[in-house]
Amino acid sequence: MTQVLGTNVSLHLFPSGAASLNVSADLNSVTLKHSRNNPETTTFTKTTAQRIAGIRDYSIDFAGIWNSGSIAVDVLATEMGASTNTLFRLAPASVAASPMYTGCALISDWTVTGPVGGPVAMSFTLQSAAGSLTTTGAV
């Protein structure tokens, strides 16, 4: 697989009651995390920990520059307050053979920060809500 420079990330949100929203232009960082809670089942006679496969989960952290002219700012804040599911489509790179991920998530964190003399930044997290993260094929 070809290594890709992270300059072409594509994120489309499909919030409840709103049209598709491309927030890619305001982002500068994406972190996709897969996790699984594997419960320990070790018995007294075992000398190493034993586990069984547990529940899978995912979350995606985004960060970028807060843009007061972007509709994304309003929509993200509204979705966070409404606690509604948001569908999304994420392509880590807009190049041939790059996987595209889709899912249904809740916005679990929405932060705007602004240091003195620096740019105002934003960050938010999408956390699994229903179903799993699906790889829908190449871009």
N, CA, C and O atoms as a MOPAC input file, in Angstrom:
PM7 MOZYME 1SCF
protein

 N      0.84700 1    -1.17800 1     0.00000 1
 C      0.00000 1     0.00000 1     0.00000 1
 C      0.89300 1     1.24200 1     0.00000 1
 O      1.90100 1     1.29300 1     0.70600 1
 N      0.53000 1     2.19500 1    -0.76300 1
 C      1.26600 1     3.44100 1    -0.87300 1
 C      1.07600 1     4.29000 1     0.36900 1
 O     -0.03600 1     4.39700 1     0.88700 1
 N      2.14000 1     4.88800 1     0.84300 1
 C      2.02100 1     5.82600 1     1.95600 1
 C      1.42600 1     7.12100 1     1.42800 1
 O      1.70700 1     7.53800 1     0.30400 1
 N      0.59700 1     7.75200 1     2.25700 1
 C     -0.13400 1     8.93100 1     1.80800 1
 C      0.12500 1    10.08900 1     2.75800 1
 O      0.07300 1     9.92300 1     3.97600 1
 N      0.39800 1    11.23700 1     2.21400 1
 C      0.54700 1    12.45200 1     3.00200 1
 C     -0.85000 1    12.92500 1     3.41300 1
 O     -1.74900 1    12.99600 1     2.57600 1
 N     -1.03400 1    13.24300 1     4.67700 1
 C     -2.36200 1    13.60100 1     5.17700 1
 C     -2.82100 1    14.99100 1     4.78500 1
 O     -2.97100 1    15.86600 1     5.63800 1
 N     -3.04100 1    15.19200 1     3.51200 1
 C     -3.51400 1    16.50200 1     3.05700 1
 C     -4.88900 1    16.43600 1     2.40600 1
 O     -5.47200 1    17.47200 1     2.08600 1
 N     -5.40900 1    15.23700 1     2.20700 1
 C     -6.65900 1    15.10700 1     1.47800 1
 C     -7.75100 1    14.40400 1     2.27500 1
 O     -8.58900 1    13.72200 1     1.68700 1
 N     -7.76200 1    14.55000 1     3.58100 1
 C     -8.80100 1    13.92900 1     4.39600 1
 C    -10.15400 1    14.52300 1     4.01000 1
 O    -10.28600 1    15.73000 1     3.81100 1
 N    -11.14500 1    13.65600 1     3.91000 1
 C    -12.48800 1    14.10200 1     3.56200 1
 C    -13.46100 1    13.62700 1     4.63500 1
 O    -13.57100 1    12.42800 1     4.89100 1
 N    -14.17000 1    14.56900 1     5.26300 1
 C    -15.18200 1    14.23400 1     6.26000 1
 C    -16.49200 1    14.89400 1     5.87700 1
 O    -16.57500 1    16.11600 1     5.75700 1
 N    -17.52000 1    14.07000 1     5.68600 1
 C    -18.87100 1    14.56100 1     5.43100 1
 C    -19.75300 1    14.11400 1     6.58500 1
 O    -19.77000 1    12.93500 1     6.93800 1
 N    -20.47300 1    15.03800 1     7.16300 1
 C    -21.44400 1    14.73300 1     8.20800 1
 C    -22.83600 1    14.82200 1     7.59800 1
 O    -23.08900 1    15.62800 1     6.70200 1
 N    -23.72000 1    13.99000 1     8.09400 1
 C    -25.11200 1    13.99600 1     7.66300 1
 C    -25.95800 1    14.15100 1     8.92300 1
 O    -26.56600 1    13.18800 1     9.38800 1
 N    -25.99700 1    15.36500 1     9.47600 1
 C    -26.70700 1    15.58000 1    10.73400 1
 C    -28.21400 1    15.44700 1    10.55700 1
 O    -28.73700 1    15.58300 1     9.45100 1
 N    -28.89400 1    15.18200 1    11.65100 1
 C    -30.35100 1    15.03400 1    11.58800 1
 C    -30.98700 1    16.34000 1    11.14100 1
 O    -30.67400 1    17.40800 1    11.66700 1
 N    -31.87300 1    16.24600 1    10.17400 1
 C    -32.62300 1    17.40900 1     9.71700 1
 C    -31.82600 1    18.43100 1     8.94100 1
 O    -32.28700 1    19.56100 1     8.77600 1
 N    -30.63400 1    18.07600 1     8.45400 1
 C    -29.82000 1    19.03900 1     7.70400 1
 C    -29.20900 1    18.34800 1     6.48900 1
 O    -29.14000 1    17.12100 1     6.42300 1
 N    -28.78000 1    19.13900 1     5.55700 1
 C    -28.14300 1    18.60900 1     4.35400 1
 C    -26.73400 1    18.11400 1     4.68900 1
 O    -26.20100 1    18.40500 1     5.76000 1
 N    -26.14900 1    17.37400 1     3.77200 1
 C    -24.77900 1    16.90000 1     3.92000 1
 C    -23.84600 1    18.08000 1     4.18400 1
 O    -24.00300 1    19.14900 1     3.59400 1
 N    -22.89000 1    17.88100 1     5.06100 1
 C    -21.99900 1    18.95500 1     5.46500 1
 C    -20.55400 1    18.49600 1     5.32700 1
 O    -20.15200 1    17.53000 1     5.97600 1
 N    -19.76900 1    19.16900 1     4.49600 1
 C    -18.35700 1    18.86000 1     4.32300 1
 C    -17.55700 1    19.77900 1     5.24600 1
 O    -17.49200 1    20.99000 1     5.03100 1
 N    -16.94900 1    19.18700 1     6.27300 1
 C    -16.17700 1    20.00000 1     7.22400 1
 C    -14.67000 1    19.83100 1     7.02400 1
 O    -13.88200 1    20.28000 1     7.85700 1
 N    -14.26700 1    19.19600 1     5.93800 1
 C    -12.85500 1    18.90600 1     5.68300 1
 C    -11.97400 1    20.14800 1     5.67100 1
 O    -10.85000 1    20.11300 1     6.17100 1
 N    -12.46600 1    21.23200 1     5.11200 1
 C    -11.64100 1    22.43400 1     4.93900 1
 C    -11.22300 1    23.05800 1     6.26400 1
 O    -10.22300 1    23.77400 1     6.31400 1
 N    -11.96700 1    22.80300 1     7.34000 1
 C    -11.64200 1    23.39800 1     8.63600 1
 C    -10.78100 1    22.48400 1     9.51400 1
 O    -10.37300 1    22.90000 1    10.59800 1
 N    -10.49400 1    21.25700 1     9.08100 1
 C     -9.78200 1    20.28000 1     9.90100 1
 C     -8.29200 1    20.25800 1     9.61900 1
 O     -7.85500 1    20.53300 1     8.50200 1
 N     -7.50900 1    19.92600 1    10.65400 1
 C     -6.07700 1    19.71700 1    10.45100 1
 C     -5.55000 1    18.48900 1    11.19300 1
 O     -4.34600 1    18.23100 1    11.18200 1
 N     -6.45200 1    17.72200 1    11.84400 1
 C     -6.02700 1    16.51900 1    12.54800 1
 C     -7.20800 1    15.55800 1    12.69300 1
 O     -8.32300 1    15.97300 1    13.00900 1
 N     -6.94900 1    14.26900 1    12.45600 1
 C     -7.96200 1    13.22300 1    12.60600 1
 C     -7.30500 1    12.02400 1    13.27700 1
 O     -6.20300 1    11.62500 1    12.90100 1
 N     -7.98500 1    11.44600 1    14.27800 1
 C     -7.50500 1    10.23400 1    14.93900 1
 C     -8.65700 1     9.24700 1    15.03200 1
 O     -9.65700 1     9.52000 1    15.69500 1
 N     -8.52400 1     8.10900 1    14.37600 1
 C     -9.52400 1     7.05200 1    14.41300 1
 C     -9.04300 1     5.98800 1    15.39200 1
 O     -7.94800 1     5.44500 1    15.24100 1
 N     -9.87600 1     5.69000 1    16.40700 1
 C     -9.49200 1     4.72000 1    17.43300 1
 C    -10.49700 1     3.57300 1    17.46500 1
 O    -11.69700 1     3.79100 1    17.63700 1
 N     -9.99900 1     2.35500 1    17.29800 1
 C    -10.80400 1     1.14700 1    17.47900 1
 C    -10.43200 1     0.57800 1    18.84400 1
 O     -9.26000 1     0.57400 1    19.22100 1
 N    -11.41800 1     0.10500 1    19.57500 1
 C    -11.11100 1    -0.50700 1    20.86700 1
 C    -12.04500 1    -1.68100 1    21.10600 1
 O    -13.06300 1    -1.83500 1    20.43100 1
 N    -11.68600 1    -2.49300 1    22.06500 1
 C    -12.50100 1    -3.64100 1    22.45400 1
 C    -12.31000 1    -3.85600 1    23.94900 1
 O    -11.18200 1    -3.87700 1    24.44200 1
 N    -13.39500 1    -4.01300 1    24.65400 1
 C    -13.35900 1    -4.28300 1    26.07800 1
 C    -13.32500 1    -5.79700 1    26.25000 1
 O    -14.36100 1    -6.45600 1    26.15800 1
 N    -12.15100 1    -6.34700 1    26.49800 1
 C    -11.98100 1    -7.79600 1    26.63600 1
 C    -11.96500 1    -8.17500 1    28.11400 1
 O    -10.94100 1    -8.00800 1    28.77600 1
 N    -13.07900 1    -8.68100 1    28.64500 1
 C    -13.15600 1    -9.00700 1    30.07500 1
 C    -12.19300 1   -10.13500 1    30.45500 1
 O    -12.00300 1   -11.09400 1    29.70800 1
 N    -11.60300 1    -9.99300 1    31.61800 1
 C    -10.68500 1   -11.00900 1    32.11600 1
 C    -11.46900 1   -12.16700 1    32.71200 1
 O    -12.44600 1   -11.96200 1    33.43300 1
 N    -11.03100 1   -13.39200 1    32.40500 1
 C    -11.70300 1   -14.60500 1    32.90500 1
 C    -10.71100 1   -15.54100 1    33.57700 1
 O    -10.93800 1   -16.75000 1    33.62000 1
 N     -9.62600 1   -15.00700 1    34.09700 1
 C     -8.57100 1   -15.81800 1    34.69100 1
 C     -9.08900 1   -16.56900 1    35.91100 1
 O     -9.76300 1   -16.00400 1    36.77200 1
 N     -8.76000 1   -17.85200 1    35.96300 1
 C     -9.12300 1   -18.67200 1    37.12700 1
 C     -7.89500 1   -18.86400 1    38.01000 1
 O     -6.78300 1   -18.50000 1    37.62700 1
 N     -8.09800 1   -19.43000 1    39.18000 1
 C     -7.00300 1   -19.58600 1    40.14900 1
 C     -5.84800 1   -20.42800 1    39.64600 1
 O     -4.71700 1   -20.21700 1    40.08300 1
 N     -6.08200 1   -21.37200 1    38.74600 1
 C     -5.01000 1   -22.26900 1    38.30800 1
 C     -4.16800 1   -21.70700 1    37.15800 1
 O     -3.16300 1   -22.31300 1    36.78700 1
 N     -4.54300 1   -20.60200 1    36.60800 1
 C     -3.81800 1   -20.02600 1    35.47200 1
 C     -2.66400 1   -19.15100 1    35.96100 1
 O     -2.75100 1   -18.51400 1    37.01100 1
 N     -1.58200 1   -19.13200 1    35.18100 1
 C     -0.43200 1   -18.30000 1    35.53500 1
 C     -0.32100 1   -17.06100 1    34.65100 1
 O      0.54300 1   -16.21300 1    34.87000 1
 N     -1.18900 1   -16.96000 1    33.66300 1
 C     -1.27500 1   -15.75600 1    32.83400 1
 C     -2.73800 1   -15.35000 1    32.72300 1
 O     -3.63800 1   -16.17500 1    32.88500 1
 N     -2.96200 1   -14.08600 1    32.45000 1
 C     -4.32600 1   -13.57300 1    32.34000 1
 C     -5.03800 1   -14.22400 1    31.15400 1
 O     -4.44800 1   -14.40800 1    30.08900 1
 N     -6.29000 1   -14.56400 1    31.34800 1
 C     -7.14100 1   -15.12500 1    30.30300 1
 C     -8.25000 1   -14.11900 1    30.02600 1
 O     -8.78700 1   -13.50800 1    30.95000 1
 N     -8.59100 1   -13.94900 1    28.75400 1
 C     -9.64100 1   -13.00200 1    28.39100 1
 C    -10.53200 1   -13.59100 1    27.31800 1
 O    -10.13200 1   -14.49900 1    26.58900 1
 N    -11.74400 1   -13.06600 1    27.22700 1
 C    -12.64100 1   -13.41000 1    26.13500 1
 C    -12.89200 1   -12.14400 1    25.32100 1
 O    -12.80500 1   -11.02600 1    25.82900 1
 N    -13.20300 1   -12.35100 1    24.05100 1
 C    -13.46200 1   -11.21300 1    23.17000 1
 C    -14.67900 1   -10.44700 1    23.67600 1
 O    -15.72600 1   -11.03100 1    23.95500 1
 N    -14.52600 1    -9.14700 1    23.78800 1
 C    -15.59200 1    -8.31300 1    24.33000 1
 C    -16.23000 1    -7.42500 1    23.29100 1
 O    -16.16300 1    -7.69200 1    22.09200 1
 N    -16.84300 1    -6.37700 1    23.76400 1
 C    -17.59600 1    -5.45100 1    22.92800 1
 C    -16.64700 1    -4.49800 1    22.20800 1
 O    -15.75300 1    -3.90700 1    22.81400 1
 N    -16.86400 1    -4.36300 1    20.89600 1
 C    -16.04500 1    -3.44400 1    20.09500 1
 C    -16.62600 1    -2.03900 1    20.16100 1
 O    -17.82500 1    -1.84700 1    20.36500 1
 N    -15.74500 1    -1.06800 1    19.98500 1
 C    -16.15100 1     0.33000 1    20.02000 1
 C    -15.21000 1     1.12000 1    19.11400 1
 O    -14.13100 1     0.64400 1    18.75900 1
 N    -15.62100 1     2.31300 1    18.75000 1
 C    -14.72900 1     3.20900 1    18.02500 1
 C    -15.05600 1     4.64100 1    18.40100 1
 O    -16.15600 1     4.95500 1    18.85700 1
 N    -14.08100 1     5.48800 1    18.19800 1
 C    -14.29500 1     6.93300 1    18.29900 1
 C    -13.33700 1     7.60000 1    17.31700 1
 O    -12.28600 1     7.05800 1    16.97700 1
 N    -13.72700 1     8.77900 1    16.87800 1
 C    -12.89800 1     9.53200 1    15.94600 1
 C    -12.75900 1    10.94200 1    16.49500 1
 O    -13.75300 1    11.63800 1    16.70500 1
 N    -11.52200 1    11.35800 1    16.72600 1
 C    -11.23200 1    12.70500 1    17.22500 1
 C    -10.82100 1    13.58500 1    16.05500 1
 O    -10.01400 1    13.19100 1    15.21400 1
 N    -11.38500 1    14.77100 1    16.01800 1
 C    -11.06200 1    15.74600 1    14.97400 1
 C    -10.60700 1    17.03800 1    15.62900 1
 O    -11.05600 1    17.38100 1    16.72300 1
 N     -9.72000 1    17.74700 1    14.96200 1
 C     -9.30100 1    19.07200 1    15.41900 1
 C     -9.09200 1    19.94700 1    14.19500 1
 O     -8.81000 1    19.45800 1    13.10000 1
 N     -9.23500 1    21.23300 1    14.39900 1
 C     -9.05100 1    22.15100 1    13.28800 1
 C     -9.14500 1    23.59100 1    13.71900 1
 O     -9.10700 1    23.90300 1    14.90900 1
 N     -9.26500 1    24.45400 1    12.75800 1
 C     -9.36400 1    25.88600 1    12.99600 1
 C    -10.83600 1    26.26600 1    13.03700 1
 O    -11.59700 1    25.93600 1    12.12700 1
 N    -11.22900 1    26.95400 1    14.08800 1
 C    -12.60600 1    27.41000 1    14.21700 1
 C    -12.83600 1    28.49900 1    13.18800 1
 O    -12.06300 1    29.45200 1    13.09000 1
 N    -13.89900 1    28.35100 1    12.42700 1
 C    -14.20400 1    29.26400 1    11.34100 1
 C    -15.60500 1    29.81800 1    11.56900 1
 O    -16.58800 1    29.09900 1    11.38900 1
 N    -15.70700 1    31.06500 1    11.95600 1
 C    -17.01200 1    31.64900 1    12.27300 1
 C    -17.92300 1    31.72200 1    11.05800 1
 O    -19.13900 1    31.85300 1    11.20300 1
 N    -17.35200 1    31.64000 1     9.86500 1
 C    -18.15800 1    31.69600 1     8.65500 1
 C    -18.63300 1    30.33100 1     8.19500 1
 O    -19.34500 1    30.22800 1     7.19600 1
 N    -18.24800 1    29.27700 1     8.91200 1
 C    -18.60000 1    27.92600 1     8.50400 1
 C    -19.89700 1    27.48400 1     9.16400 1
 O    -20.10700 1    27.70300 1    10.35700 1
 N    -20.75400 1    26.86600 1     8.38400 1
 C    -21.99400 1    26.33600 1     8.93300 1
 C    -21.71100 1    25.14900 1     9.85600 1
 O    -22.54800 1    24.79500 1    10.68600 1
 N    -20.53500 1    24.53400 1     9.71500 1
 C    -20.17300 1    23.39500 1    10.55700 1
 C    -20.19800 1    23.76000 1    12.03100 1
 O    -20.60000 1    22.94700 1    12.86400 1
 N    -19.77700 1    24.95900 1    12.35900 1
 C    -19.75900 1    25.40300 1    13.75800 1
 C    -21.16000 1    25.34600 1    14.35200 1
 O    -21.34700 1    24.82000 1    15.44900 1
 N    -22.13200 1    25.87600 1    13.64400 1
 C    -23.50900 1    25.87100 1    14.12600 1
 C    -24.07700 1    24.46400 1    14.20300 1
 O    -24.72800 1    24.10900 1    15.18600 1
 N    -23.83700 1    23.66000 1    13.17600 1
 C    -24.40300 1    22.31500 1    13.13300 1
 C    -23.81000 1    21.43100 1    14.22600 1
 O    -24.54600 1    20.69700 1    14.88500 1
 N    -22.49600 1    21.48700 1    14.43000 1
 C    -21.87600 1    20.67200 1    15.46900 1
 C    -22.40700 1    21.03400 1    16.84900 1
 O    -22.69800 1    20.14900 1    17.65400 1
 N    -22.53300 1    22.30800 1    17.12400 1
 C    -23.05900 1    22.74400 1    18.41500 1
 C    -24.50300 1    22.29500 1    18.59500 1
 O    -24.89400 1    21.87900 1    19.68600 1
 N    -25.30100 1    22.37800 1    17.52600 1
 C    -26.69900 1    21.95300 1    17.58900 1
 C    -26.80600 1    20.44900 1    17.81900 1
 O    -27.59700 1    20.00500 1    18.65100 1
 N    -26.02100 1    19.66900 1    17.09400 1
 C    -26.05000 1    18.21000 1    17.24700 1
 C    -25.60600 1    17.79600 1    18.64400 1
 O    -26.17100 1    16.86600 1    19.21900 1
 N    -24.61000 1    18.46800 1    19.19500 1
 C    -24.13600 1    18.15400 1    20.54000 1
 C    -25.24200 1    18.41800 1    21.55100 1
 O    -25.46900 1    17.60400 1    22.44700 1
 N    -25.93000 1    19.54300 1    21.41900 1
 C    -27.00200 1    19.89300 1    22.34700 1
 C    -28.23000 1    19.02600 1    22.20700 1
 O    -28.92700 1    18.77800 1    23.19000 1
 N    -28.51100 1    18.55800 1    20.99700 1
 C    -29.72400 1    17.78100 1    20.74500 1
 C    -29.55800 1    16.29800 1    21.06000 1
 O    -30.54700 1    15.57100 1    21.15000 1
 N    -28.32400 1    15.84700 1    21.22700 1
 C    -28.04000 1    14.43200 1    21.49000 1
 C    -28.61900 1    13.51200 1    20.42500 1
 O    -29.12800 1    12.43600 1    20.73900 1
 N    -28.54300 1    13.93300 1    19.17000 1
 C    -29.06000 1    13.12100 1    18.07300 1
 C    -27.91800 1    12.39900 1    17.36100 1
 O    -26.77200 1    12.84900 1    17.38800 1
 N    -28.24400 1    11.28100 1    16.72900 1
 C    -27.24900 1    10.53300 1    15.97300 1
 C    -26.86000 1    11.29500 1    14.71400 1
 O    -27.69900 1    11.92600 1    14.07200 1
 N    -25.59900 1    11.23100 1    14.37500 1
 C    -25.06600 1    11.86800 1    13.18300 1
 C    -24.41300 1    10.80600 1    12.31400 1
 O    -23.52600 1    10.08600 1    12.77400 1
 N    -24.83900 1    10.70500 1    11.07600 1
 C    -24.18100 1     9.80200 1    10.13800 1
 C    -22.94700 1    10.51100 1     9.59200 1
 O    -22.93200 1    11.73500 1     9.46200 1
 N    -21.91200 1     9.73700 1     9.27400 1
 C    -20.70000 1    10.35300 1     8.73900 1
 C    -20.06900 1     9.45100 1     7.69100 1
 O    -20.33000 1     8.25000 1     7.62500 1
 N    -19.23000 1    10.07400 1     6.87700 1
 C    -18.41000 1     9.37400 1     5.88700 1
 C    -17.02000 1     9.98200 1     5.96500 1
 O    -16.85400 1    11.18500 1     5.76300 1
 N    -16.01900 1     9.15700 1     6.25500 1
 C    -14.64000 1     9.62100 1     6.42700 1
 C    -13.72600 1     8.89400 1     5.45700 1
 O    -13.69000 1     7.66400 1     5.43200 1
 N    -12.99100 1     9.65300 1     4.66200 1
 C    -11.95500 1     9.09600 1     3.78700 1
 C    -10.61900 1     9.65500 1     4.27700 1
 O    -10.37400 1    10.85500 1     4.14800 1
 N     -9.74800 1     8.80600 1     4.83900 1
 C     -8.45900 1     9.29400 1     5.34900 1
 C     -7.60500 1     9.96600 1     4.29400 1
 O     -6.76000 1    10.80200 1     4.61600 1
 N     -7.81700 1     9.60800 1     3.04000 1
 C     -7.09500 1    10.24700 1     1.93200 1
 C     -7.96800 1    10.15300 1     0.69200 1
 O     -8.54600 1     9.10200 1     0.41500 1
 N     -8.06300 1    11.21500 1    -0.03600 1
 C     -8.87100 1    11.21800 1    -1.25900 1
 C     -8.02900 1    10.78100 1    -2.44500 1
 O     -7.83600 1    11.52500 1    -3.40600 1
 N     -7.53300 1     9.54900 1    -2.34800 1
 C     -6.73400 1     8.97300 1    -3.43000 1
 C     -7.26400 1     7.57400 1    -3.72400 1
 O     -7.96200 1     6.98300 1    -2.90100 1
 N     -6.93500 1     7.05600 1    -4.88200 1
 C     -7.38600 1     5.72500 1    -5.26900 1
 C     -6.96100 1     4.69000 1    -4.24100 1
 O     -5.84400 1     4.74100 1    -3.72600 1
 N     -7.84300 1     3.75700 1    -3.94400 1
 C     -7.62000 1     2.63500 1    -3.03200 1
 C     -7.64700 1     3.02200 1    -1.55300 1
 O     -7.41700 1     2.16600 1    -0.69800 1
 N     -7.91400 1     4.25600 1    -1.23800 1
 C     -8.05200 1     4.64200 1     0.17100 1
 C     -9.39900 1     4.14000 1     0.67900 1
 O    -10.40800 1     4.30000 1    -0.00800 1
 N     -9.43900 1     3.53400 1     1.87100 1
 C    -10.72800 1     3.08100 1     2.39000 1
 C    -11.61400 1     4.26400 1     2.75900 1
 O    -11.13000 1     5.36300 1     3.03300 1
 N    -12.90300 1     4.02000 1     2.75900 1
 C    -13.85400 1     5.03200 1     3.20500 1
 C    -14.64300 1     4.41200 1     4.34600 1
 O    -15.16100 1     3.30300 1     4.21500 1
 N    -14.73700 1     5.11700 1     5.45900 1
 C    -15.44100 1     4.61400 1     6.62600 1
 C    -16.77100 1     5.34800 1     6.77600 1
 O    -16.85400 1     6.55700 1     6.55600 1
 N    -17.80000 1     4.60600 1     7.15100 1
 C    -19.09600 1     5.21300 1     7.42400 1
 C    -19.59600 1     4.68000 1     8.75400 1
 O    -19.20900 1     3.59500 1     9.19000 1
 N    -20.46200 1     5.45600 1     9.39200 1
 C    -21.01300 1     5.01100 1    10.65600 1
 C    -22.07000 1     5.96700 1    11.17100 1
 O    -22.35900 1     6.99900 1    10.56600 1
 N    -22.63200 1     5.59600 1    12.29400 1
 C    -23.63200 1     6.39400 1    12.99400 1
 C    -23.04200 1     6.72100 1    14.36100 1
 O    -22.68100 1     5.81400 1    15.11100 1
 N    -22.94300 1     7.98800 1    14.68700 1
 C    -22.22300 1     8.37500 1    15.90100 1
 C    -22.92900 1     9.51300 1    16.63600 1
 O    -23.81000 1    10.18700 1    16.10300 1
 N    -22.50900 1     9.68600 1    17.85400 1
 C    -22.92100 1    10.83600 1    18.66500 1
 C    -21.71500 1    11.74100 1    18.84100 1
 O    -20.58800 1    11.26200 1    18.96100 1
 N    -21.94400 1    13.03200 1    18.85800 1
 C    -20.85700 1    13.96000 1    19.17700 1
 C    -20.71700 1    13.95000 1    20.69200 1
 O    -21.62700 1    14.36400 1    21.41000 1
 N    -19.57500 1    13.47600 1    21.17200 1
 C    -19.40200 1    13.32200 1    22.61600 1
 C    -18.53300 1    14.41100 1    23.23300 1
 O    -18.40100 1    14.49600 1    24.45400 1
 N    -17.95200 1    15.23100 1    22.38900 1
 C    -17.10300 1    16.30700 1    22.91600 1
 C    -17.02800 1    17.38400 1    21.84300 1
 O    -16.82500 1    17.07500 1    20.66900 1
 N    -17.18900 1    18.63800 1    22.23100 1
 C    -17.10600 1    19.76300 1    21.29800 1
 C    -16.41000 1    20.87600 1    22.04200 1
 O    -16.94300 1    21.38600 1    23.02600 1
 N    -15.22400 1    21.26600 1    21.59400 1
 C    -14.41000 1    22.23000 1    22.31100 1
 C    -13.94500 1    23.33800 1    21.37200 1
 O    -13.54700 1    23.07800 1    20.23600 1
 N    -14.00000 1    24.55700 1    21.85400 1
 C    -13.44100 1    25.69700 1    21.13700 1
 C    -12.45100 1    26.35500 1    22.08600 1
 O    -12.80600 1    26.68900 1    23.21700 1
 N    -11.20800 1    26.54700 1    21.63800 1
 C    -10.18100 1    27.16400 1    22.47200 1
 C     -9.52000 1    28.30000 1    21.71400 1
 O     -9.40100 1    28.26200 1    20.49000 1
 N     -9.09600 1    29.30400 1    22.45300 1
 C     -8.44600 1    30.44100 1    21.81700 1
 C     -7.43000 1    31.09000 1    22.72300 1
 O     -7.79700 1    31.83800 1    23.62900 1
 N     -6.15500 1    30.81800 1    22.49500 1
 C     -5.12300 1    31.44600 1    23.30700 1
 C     -4.92600 1    32.91200 1    22.91600 1
 O     -5.26700 1    33.31700 1    21.80500 1
 N     -4.38700 1    33.68000 1    23.81600 1
 C     -4.07700 1    35.08000 1    23.52100 1
 C     -3.06600 1    35.12600 1    22.37600 1
 O     -2.01500 1    34.48800 1    22.43700 1
 N     -3.39100 1    35.87300 1    21.35200 1
 C     -2.47200 1    36.03700 1    20.22400 1
 C     -2.38800 1    34.84100 1    19.28700 1
 O     -1.53500 1    34.82300 1    18.40000 1
 N     -3.24200 1    33.85000 1    19.45600 1
 C     -3.17600 1    32.66500 1    18.59700 1
 C     -4.49700 1    32.41700 1    17.90400 1
 O     -5.49400 1    33.07300 1    18.20600 1
 N     -4.51100 1    31.48000 1    16.98100 1
 C     -5.75300 1    31.17100 1    16.26700 1
 C     -6.74400 1    30.44800 1    17.18000 1
 O     -6.35100 1    29.72300 1    18.09500 1
 N     -8.00600 1    30.65400 1    16.92000 1
 C     -9.04200 1    29.94800 1    17.66900 1
 C     -9.18800 1    28.56700 1    17.04200 1
 O     -9.35900 1    28.43600 1    15.83000 1
 N     -9.11800 1    27.54500 1    17.88200 1
 C     -9.17000 1    26.16200 1    17.40600 1
 C    -10.43000 1    25.47800 1    17.90500 1
 O    -11.05200 1    25.91000 1    18.87500 1
 N    -10.78900 1    24.40900 1    17.22500 1
 C    -11.93200 1    23.60800 1    17.65000 1
 C    -11.53200 1    22.14200 1    17.63800 1
 O    -10.59500 1    21.74200 1    16.94800 1
 N    -12.25500 1    21.35600 1    18.41000 1
 C    -12.08800 1    19.90800 1    18.35400 1
 C    -13.41600 1    19.26400 1    18.71000 1
 O    -14.21600 1    19.83300 1    19.45200 1
 N    -13.63900 1    18.07900 1    18.17700 1
 C    -14.84400 1    17.33500 1    18.51700 1
 C    -14.56500 1    15.84800 1    18.34200 1
 O    -13.63400 1    15.45300 1    17.64100 1
 N    -15.38900 1    15.03500 1    18.99300 1
 C    -15.25300 1    13.59100 1    18.94300 1
 C    -16.56300 1    12.96200 1    18.51200 1
 O    -17.62800 1    13.30000 1    19.02900 1
 N    -16.47500 1    12.05400 1    17.57000 1
 C    -17.61900 1    11.22500 1    17.19900 1
 C    -17.42700 1     9.87800 1    17.88000 1
 O    -16.36300 1     9.26800 1    17.77500 1
 N    -18.45400 1     9.41800 1    18.57700 1
 C    -18.38100 1     8.16400 1    19.31000 1
 C    -19.49900 1     7.24300 1    18.82600 1
 O    -20.61900 1     7.69700 1    18.59000 1
 N    -19.20100 1     5.96300 1    18.67700 1
 C    -20.17500 1     5.02600 1    18.11400 1
 C    -21.51600 1     5.12100 1    18.82500 1
 O    -21.58100 1     5.19900 1    20.05200 1
 N    -22.59100 1     5.11300 1    18.03300 1
 C    -23.93300 1     5.21800 1    18.58700 1
 C    -24.76300 1     3.98000 1    18.28200 1
 O    -25.41900 1     3.43900 1    19.17200 1
 N    -24.74300 1     3.53800 1    17.06300 1
 C    -25.53400 1     2.38900 1    16.65700 1
 C    -24.78100 1     1.65000 1    15.56800 1
 O    -24.33700 1     2.25900 1    14.59500 1
 N    -24.63600 1     0.36300 1    15.72100 1
 C    -23.92500 1    -0.41400 1    14.72200 1
 C    -22.43100 1    -0.24900 1    14.86200 1
 O    -21.92900 1     0.14300 1    15.91600 1
 N    -21.73200 1    -0.55000 1    13.79800 1
 C    -20.28800 1    -0.50700 1    13.85200 1
 C    -19.74200 1     0.39800 1    12.76200 1
 O    -20.47400 1     0.87100 1    11.89200 1
 N    -18.46600 1     0.62200 1    12.82900 1
 C    -17.76900 1     1.37300 1    11.80000 1
 C    -17.63700 1     0.46300 1    10.58400 1
 O    -17.13700 1    -0.65700 1    10.69400 1
 N    -18.07700 1     0.93600 1     9.44400 1
 C    -18.09500 1     0.11000 1     8.24200 1
 C    -17.10800 1     0.66600 1     7.22100 1
 O    -17.06000 1     1.87200 1     6.97500 1
 N    -16.33300 1    -0.21900 1     6.63900 1
 C    -15.46100 1     0.16800 1     5.54200 1
 C    -16.24400 1    -0.06100 1     4.26300 1
 O    -16.61100 1    -1.19100 1     3.93900 1
 N    -16.49600 1     1.01600 1     3.54300 1
 C    -17.36300 1     0.93700 1     2.37200 1
 C    -16.60800 1     0.81000 1     1.06700 1
 O    -17.20400 1     0.93500 1    -0.00300 1
 N    -15.31700 1     0.56400 1     1.12900 1
 C    -14.54400 1     0.40600 1    -0.10900 1
 C    -13.67900 1     1.60700 1    -0.37200 1
 O    -13.54200 1     2.49700 1     0.46800 1
 N    -13.10600 1     1.62000 1    -1.53800 1
 C    -12.15900 1     2.67500 1    -1.89400 1
 C    -12.86300 1     3.93400 1    -2.34900 1
 O    -14.01600 1     3.91300 1    -2.78000 1
 N    -12.12800 1     5.04600 1    -2.23800 1
 C    -12.61600 1     6.36200 1    -2.65900 1
 C    -12.85200 1     6.34900 1    -4.14000 1
 O    -13.26600 1     7.35900 1    -4.70800 1

